[in-house]
């Protein structure tokens, strides 16, 4: 992940910029990382996920947020905008503006060629520092497949890959399920196809 070398600012300046402009980006160690507008497929998949989870969780203590909500990893000072976030119970915020979340229960990212390596690698490392986080899910746009990481009692993370027409993500931590058929509803994403190798190890933009 490489920042725009012309754009360096403090975390306070970054948050103020987002609030003033309405733009979304990521911030780490003074660097600002642009987030490009997503493709139709990217946002369709992300919207399917958020909509299905909202329907399944509407009578629970959990609620669903989209990428408009800024997230901060306090221990590493990463600011990011995950595609979908689930919060369990009362949300915790950085300040009285209540636009920077601190305690996600589940984070879901929709992968693209430009972001896959970062989402699976460095970004996941930052997310793992969140004590509240129980599940991290990355969803392919190339084939009907999701990698589901769950935090174990000893602090390690277990990976389970879900794929195929009847694939079902079991979200035990919030007592619900997420079917792949709903994630990919109204798309032409195939099943049984191998995802392409990641092409860009350090993305600048999210496609």
C-alpha positions in Angstrom: 0.0 0.0 0.0 1.6 3.2 -1.2 0.4 6.7 -0.2 0.1 9.7 -2.3 3.5 11.3 -1.6 2.0 14.7 -2.1 -0.6 14.1 0.6 0.7 13.9 4.1 -1.3 14.9 7.2 -1.9 14.2 10.8 -4.7 11.9 11.8 -6.6 15.0 13.1 -6.2 16.7 9.8 -7.3 13.6 8.0 -10.5 13.2 9.9 -11.3 16.9 9.5 -10.7 16.6 5.8 -13.1 13.7 5.5 -15.7 15.5 7.5 -15.4 18.7 5.5 -15.3 17.1 2.0 -17.3 14.0 2.4 -14.6 12.0 0.6 -13.4 8.6 1.9 -9.8 7.4 2.2 -7.6 5.4 4.4 -4.9 6.9 6.7 -1.8 5.3 8.3 1.4 6.9 9.7 0.7 10.2 8.1 -0.1 8.8 4.6 -3.4 9.2 2.9 -4.5 6.3 0.7 -7.1 7.0 -1.9 -10.2 4.9 -2.2 -11.6 5.0 -5.8 -15.2 4.6 -6.6 -16.1 0.9 -6.7 -17.4 -1.0 -9.7 -21.1 -1.9 -10.1 -20.3 -5.5 -9.2 -18.3 -4.5 -6.1 -21.2 -2.3 -4.7 -23.8 -4.8 -5.7 -22.1 -7.6 -3.8 -21.4 -5.3 -0.8 -25.1 -4.1 -0.8 -26.3 -7.7 -1.0 -24.3 -8.6 2.0 -25.4 -5.6 4.1 -29.0 -6.0 3.1 -29.2 -9.7 3.8 -27.5 -9.3 7.2 -29.7 -6.4 8.1 -32.8 -8.6 7.4 -31.4 -11.4 9.5 -30.3 -9.3 12.4 -33.1 -6.7 12.6 -34.5 -8.3 15.8 -31.2 -8.7 17.5 -28.7 -6.6 19.4 -26.5 -6.4 16.3 -26.6 -3.8 13.5 -25.0 -3.4 10.1 -23.1 -0.5 8.7 -21.7 0.2 5.2 -18.4 1.8 4.1 -19.7 5.3 4.9 -18.7 4.6 8.5 -15.1 5.3 9.3 -13.3 2.7 11.4 -10.2 3.3 13.6 -7.9 0.7 14.9 -6.7 2.5 18.1 -3.6 0.5 18.8 -2.1 0.9 15.2 -3.8 4.2 14.3 -5.2 2.9 11.0 -8.3 4.7 9.7 -10.3 2.7 7.1 -13.7 2.2 5.6 -14.6 -1.5 5.5 -17.3 -2.5 3.0 -19.6 -4.0 5.7 -19.3 -3.9 9.5 -21.5 -5.5 12.1 -21.6 -4.0 15.6 -22.8 -6.0 18.6 -24.5 -4.0 21.3 -23.7 -0.3 21.8 -21.2 1.2 19.4 -18.1 3.0 20.7 -16.8 6.1 18.9 -13.6 8.1 18.9 -15.4 11.4 19.8 -18.8 13.1 20.1 -19.1 13.3 16.3 -19.9 9.6 16.4 -18.6 9.0 12.9 -15.5 7.0 13.7 -16.3 3.5 15.0 -13.9 1.7 17.4 -15.6 -1.7 18.2 -16.7 -3.7 15.2 -17.7 -7.3 15.8 -17.4 -8.5 12.2 -15.7 -6.9 9.2 -16.4 -7.9 5.6 -14.4 -6.8 2.6 -15.2 -7.4 -1.1 -12.0 -8.1 -2.9 -10.7 -6.7 -6.2 -7.4 -7.2 -8.1 -6.2 -3.9 -6.7 -7.0 -4.5 -3.0 -6.9 -8.3 -2.5 -3.3 -8.5 -1.2 -3.8 -5.6 1.2 -7.1 -6.8 2.4 -5.8 -10.3 3.1 -2.4 -9.2 4.5 -1.5 -5.9 6.0 -5.0 -4.7 6.5 -6.1 -7.9 8.2 -3.1 -7.6 10.5 -4.4 -4.2 11.6 -7.9 -5.5 12.0 -6.7 -8.4 14.2 -5.5 -5.8 16.8 -9.2 -4.9 17.5 -10.2 -6.7 20.7 -13.9 -6.6 19.7 -13.4 -8.4 16.4 -14.5 -12.0 16.2 -14.8 -12.6 12.5 -13.2 -11.3 9.3 -14.6 -12.2 5.9 -13.2 -11.5 2.5 -15.5 -12.1 -0.5 -14.4 -12.8 -4.1 -15.8 -11.0 -7.1 -14.4 -13.6 -9.5 -16.1 -16.7 -8.2 -18.6 -17.6 -5.6 -16.2 -17.9 -2.7 -15.5 -16.3 0.7 -12.7 -16.8 3.2 -13.9 -16.6 6.7 -11.5 -16.0 9.5 -12.7 -16.6 13.1 -10.8 -15.7 16.3 -10.1 -18.7 18.5 -10.1 -18.7 22.4 -6.3 -18.7 22.4 -6.2 -15.6 20.2 -5.2 -17.4 16.9 -7.3 -17.2 13.8 -8.9 -20.1 11.9 -9.6 -19.9 8.2 -12.6 -21.7 6.5 -13.2 -21.3 2.8 -16.9 -21.3 1.7 -17.7 -21.8 -1.9 -20.2 -23.2 -4.3 -23.9 -22.8 -5.0 -25.0 -24.0 -1.6 -22.2 -22.4 0.4 -23.2 -21.0 3.8 -21.1 -18.7 6.1 -21.8 -19.7 9.7 -21.6 -16.6 11.9 -21.7 -18.3 15.2 -20.6 -15.1 17.1 -23.9 -13.4 16.2 -26.0 -16.5 15.8 -26.9 -16.2 12.1 -25.9 -17.4 8.7 -25.0 -15.7 5.4 -25.7 -17.8 2.2 -23.4 -17.3 -0.8 -26.5 -17.4 -3.0 -27.7 -14.1 -1.4 -24.2 -12.5 -1.6 -24.1 -13.1 -5.3 -27.9 -12.5 -6.0 -28.5 -10.7 -9.3 -24.9 -11.1 -10.4 -23.3 -13.3 -13.1 -20.4 -14.3 -10.8 -19.7 -18.0 -11.6 -19.1 -20.9 -9.1 -16.4 -23.6 -9.3 -13.9 -21.2 -10.8 -10.4 -20.6 -9.5 -9.8 -16.9 -8.5 -7.0 -15.2 -10.4 -3.8 -14.6 -8.6 -3.4 -11.3 -6.9 -1.7 -8.8 -9.2 -1.0 -5.8 -7.1 0.5 -6.5 -3.6 0.2 -2.9 -2.3 -2.9 -1.2 -3.7 -3.4 2.5 -3.8 -7.0 2.5 -4.8 -10.1 0.3 -4.2 -11.8 -0.7 -7.4 
